[in-house]
Amino acid sequence: MSNQSECDLIIDAMGKPCPMPLLMLKRSLKNSPHGRVLLKSSDPHSQIDVTRYCQMHQMTCVVQKISEHEYHYLIES
């Protein structure tokens, strides 16, 4: 996965239950569309929400499971 320094925006949703990671992503993209966004989440259910949202909005989303309680989503619009 991409290096964090290559991302235009990093959203840290660690410790926040669903649907907060998705809501934080939506809010960020609405306020200022970015090219490459890294979303960090600890909620395993966020994978379904985030990937579905990206598919619906024609964004690329690469998911990486860092550990049992950490997931990274690299999103490109």
N, C-alpha and C positions, 0 to 999 in steps of 0.2 A: 504494500500500500504506500501511498505517497507520504513523503516526509511532511510533518506538521508545518514546517517553515514554508512549504510550497502552497499552503492554503491561504485564501484571502480572508477567511473568517473561521474561528474555532468556537464552537458552542459546547459548553460543559454542562451536560444534564446528568452528571453522575449523582446518584442518590435520589433522583426524582422519579417517582412512579409514572407509568403511563396514565394519561396521554401527554404529560408535560414535555418529554423530549420532542414529540411531534409539534406541539404548540410553540415551543421555543424556536424550532426550525422555521415554522410558518411565519411567526412574528419577525424573525430576522430577515427572511427573504422578502417579506412585504415591505419592511422599512427601507431596505437597500439590497437589491439583487446583487449577489456576489457570483463570481466565476466558480471558485472551488471552496466548498464549505466542508469542514470536518465537524461532525457531531459525535460527541462522546456520551455514551449512555450505559447505565448499569442495569437497566430493566430489559430482560430478555424478550419481553413482549413488544418492545419498541421496534424490533426487526420487521414485524408484519406491518405495523403502521407506517414506518418510514419508507420501506420499499414500495408499498402500495401507493403512497402519496407521490413518490418520485415517478412511478410508472404513469400515474394519471396526469402528471404535469410534464411528461417527456423529459425528465431529468435522469442522468446516469447516477446510479448509486452502487457503490462497491462496499460490501459489508465485510468487516474483519472482526473475528472473535479474539480479543486480546487475552482474556482469561474467563473464568466461569462467571464473573460479575462485571466484565467490561467489554463493551462493543463499540467499534468505531465505524462510522458511516462517512465515506468520502462521496460528496454529492457535487455534481457538476451540472450547471444549467446552460 
